[in-house]
Amino acid sequence: PFILPRNPEILSPYIHRTTIQKMCGILGLLLADENCHVNQMLYDGLTVLQHRGQDAAGIVTSEKGRLHLRKDNGLVKDVFQTHHMLDLRGNVGLGHVRYPTAGSSSCAEAQPLYTNFPHGVCVAHNGNLTNAAELTDICRHQLRRHVNTDSDSEVLLNIFADSLIHGETTKVDGNDDAMVENIFAAVEKVMKMCKGGYAGMYLINGIALIGFRDP
């Protein structure tokens, strides 16, 4: 896994010599200047990735703690009009173009997907979970989390979000080292629980931009 926290310098003990592979229809961008915006770069990137998915497109950005989301069925050029782009402010964001492999072609399943707890977590995901039915049952009946669609991406998002919650056994607010440890523990738990081939980018609002894939 790789992670971009608010203070990248704290990552030095955790960085491994790995190659980050390109992921189908997925983008994640973080700009150092909080006064700059990633919207146009995400749009341009999704246009280049359009061949990887023509079913739906979406962008979510974070602007000083507030999330801005636009997604819909259709091509990138049709989903994002000028007034949408003006609303997608912020220096960090995710982009996604969708080729449906699980679930349906419903607009509700367009990505990025979002859950508000903890912190506000968004995902742009590609792949398939082979144990999605089992994980959906766990989400609904053990974790008491609401799963609103048939998308395994939503299941993956909820598993990751719940793992973050239960990893916060100590106070992590303002403690970047503790938060990094918690995030890596959550990623490890997701990898143990989720079976199949998948890759994703996760935006934890105000905290980090993370990417990881199946082990």
Beta strands, then each sheet from edge to edge (+ up, - down):
strand 1: 2-5
strand 2: 26-30
strand 3: 56-63
strand 4: 66-73
strand 5: 92-98
strand 6: 113-115
strand 7: 121-129
strand 8: 196-204
strand 9: 208-213
sheet 1: 1+ 9- 8+ 7- 6+
sheet 2: 2+ 5- 3+ 4-
end
